[in-house]
Each structure stands twice: as C-alpha cells, then as structure tokens.
Amino acid sequence: MKKFLKFMRASCLSILLLPYGIFGLGVLSNQAVLWSNGDKFPVMLNARKIDKILSQDQEQDLASILGIKPKAPIAKTPDPDGMLDDTHCVMTSKTHLNALADVFDLGSIYSIGDFTLYLGEWLMTWTPFVWGYAVIKKAYDNEQ
C-alpha cells in the first residue's frame, strides 16, 4: 500500500482520477434511487409544473420539462401508478430516496446525481492540463 501511495504522489495521478470518482458518485447516486424504487426514478412536480403539463398540447413538451430524451411516447398526464414515461414517476411519500431524486427545478428538473455527473464531466475536460503542469513542475523541481 505504501508503494501505491508513493507512486500516486510521484505521478500526480490523483489529479486525473478525481473527476472519475466524482462522476462515479453521480452514477451511484442515480442508480441507488433506481434500485430502491424498482427501476422508477421519482420526479418532484409542483402544482405549477402540473398545470403547465396539462395546458400544453404536445406530448414531447413533458420530455423537455423533465430534461430527458424519451425512448417511447410520454403520456400527457401520469397514469394511475404515477408513471410519466418508462422510467420517471411522480414523487410521493411511498417512493424512496426522494432527496437524491429529481427535486431541483431549474427549467428542467435535476437530481443531486445529475449535478455530480455534470461536475465530473466538466472536471474531465481540464484536469489533464493541470496534471501535465503538476508533472512538469515536479520534474523541474527534482532537477534543481
């Protein structure tokens, strides 16, 4: 274990691995919600969102509100089981891990897992440059 930690410090690989760890937490968060709800992902819909859904004519508008790309047609209103599409359902007191589900309404509805996925993806774009700088700086400092 000491050799592994020494290698990680010497090569600065933790800089490269951090975004993948954050991305993995987002995936794990969303999967935990799906697993605990029997492959359903709860969505918090307030009265205003429901009125907006009911007042619109096109079925695909619900997909844009939820921020998803539907594989199958989306119902204009939830069915008796509360399902909005194949995966998403209306959040109730009977759904589990509601805090990790889609609760943030920012035009589309997002979950904590979505935010960590976006953060990990964003970090993946520039951490190779930070890692390259750290390796070059470490090599330059060891030379002197």
Secondary structure, DSSP 8 states (H G I E B T S, - for coil): -HHHHHHHHHHTHHHHHHHHHHHHHHHHHHHHHHHHTTS-EEE---HHHHHHHHH-S-THHHHHHHT---SS---SS--TT-BSSSSEEE--TTSS-GGGSB-EESSSEE-HHHHHHHHHHHHHHHHHHHHHHHHHHHHHHHH-
